[in-house]
Amino acid sequence: MHHDLAKLSYRQKEIVRLLAENWSVEAIARRLSLSNRTIRGHQQLTISLLELEDETALIELAKSVYL
């Protein structure tokens, strides 16, 4: 597994950080003035870029990095 956060855009890192803080997709979308669909898209792209299995793995990684 490869978890190079440097691959991520500023926006993707911001979303990952908020996920680490237990923000919901809906709350993140409101805070960033984006749609839920856009947030979910960033989430899926981030999972793919970091070669993670799923959203749970992304959140675990996010918590280990940002908390």
HUPE-V423871 format. One record per residue. N is the residue number from 0. BURIAL is I if it has 16 or more other C-alpha atoms within 10 Angstrom, else O. Layout:
BEGIN
N/BURIAL ; N/BURIAL
END
This chain:
BEGIN
0/O ; 1/O ; 2/O ; 3/O ; 4/O ; 5/O ; 6/O ; 7/I ; 8/O ; 9/O ; 10/O ; 11/I ; 12/I ; 13/O ; 14/I ; 15/I ; 16/I ; 17/I ; 18/I ; 19/I ; 20/O ; 21/O ; 22/O ; 23/O ; 24/I ; 25/O ; 26/O ; 27/I ; 28/I ; 29/O ; 30/O ; 31/O ; 32/O ; 33/O ; 34/O ; 35/I ; 36/O ; 37/O ; 38/I ; 39/I ; 40/O ; 41/I ; 42/I ; 43/I ; 44/O ; 45/I ; 46/I ; 47/O ; 48/O ; 49/I ; 50/O ; 51/I ; 52/O ; 53/O ; 54/O ; 55/O ; 56/O ; 57/I ; 58/I ; 59/O ; 60/I ; 61/I ; 62/I ; 63/O ; 64/O ; 65/O ; 66/O
END
